[in-house]
Amino acid sequence: VMNAVEQDYRLPPPMDCPAVLHQLMLECWVKERNMRPRFGQIVSTLDKLLRNAASLKVLTSTHSG
């Protein structure tokens, strides 16, 4: 597991996950901790998403194969 993470492997988005939420997840998983969003930024982003529910309707595309 550690090798995969060190090689920048990240879990695929959950089924029916809005693209903006998956992007936020990826930002939180950035290897360099100083580049990750702070908790206040995460809360602010989630608040904006909840206020603009249309942005949550764009789902990530998951590819199986």
C-alpha positions as CSV (number, residue, x, y, z in Angstrom):
1,V,0.0,0.0,0.0
2,M,2.8,2.4,0.9
3,N,4.5,1.9,-2.4
4,A,1.3,2.5,-4.3
5,V,0.7,5.8,-2.4
6,E,4.3,6.9,-2.8
7,Q,3.9,6.3,-6.6
8,D,0.9,8.7,-6.5
9,Y,-1.8,6.0,-6.8
10,R,-5.1,7.3,-5.6
11,L,-8.4,5.5,-5.3
12,P,-10.8,6.0,-8.1
13,P,-13.9,8.1,-7.3
14,P,-16.8,6.4,-5.6
15,M,-19.7,5.4,-7.8
16,D,-21.9,8.4,-8.6
17,C,-19.4,10.8,-6.9
18,P,-19.7,14.4,-8.1
19,A,-16.6,15.5,-10.0
20,V,-16.1,18.5,-7.8
21,L,-16.1,16.3,-4.7
22,H,-13.6,13.9,-6.3
23,Q,-11.4,16.9,-7.1
24,L,-11.5,18.0,-3.5
25,M,-10.6,14.5,-2.4
26,L,-7.6,14.5,-4.8
27,E,-6.5,17.9,-3.4
28,C,-6.6,16.5,0.1
29,W,-4.4,13.6,-0.9
30,V,-1.6,15.7,-2.4
31,K,1.7,14.3,-1.2
32,E,3.1,17.6,-0.1
33,R,1.2,18.6,3.0
34,N,1.6,22.3,2.5
35,M,-0.1,22.0,-0.8
36,R,-3.2,20.4,0.7
37,P,-6.3,22.6,1.5
38,R,-6.6,23.6,5.1
39,F,-9.7,22.5,7.1
40,G,-11.3,25.9,6.8
41,Q,-10.8,25.9,3.0
42,I,-12.4,22.4,2.8
43,V,-15.4,23.6,4.9
44,S,-15.7,26.7,2.7
45,T,-15.6,24.6,-0.5
46,L,-18.2,22.2,0.8
47,D,-20.4,25.1,1.9
48,K,-20.2,26.6,-1.6
49,L,-21.1,23.3,-3.2
50,L,-24.1,22.8,-1.0
51,R,-25.3,26.3,-1.9
52,N,-24.9,25.5,-5.6
53,A,-26.4,22.0,-5.8
54,A,-26.2,22.1,-9.6
55,S,-22.4,21.7,-9.4
56,L,-22.9,18.4,-7.6
57,K,-24.8,16.9,-10.6
58,V,-21.7,16.5,-12.8
59,L,-20.5,13.0,-12.0
60,T,-17.1,11.6,-12.4
61,S,-16.7,9.1,-15.1
62,T,-15.5,5.8,-13.9
63,H,-13.9,3.4,-16.3
64,S,-13.7,-0.3,-15.7
65,G,-11.2,-2.4,-17.5
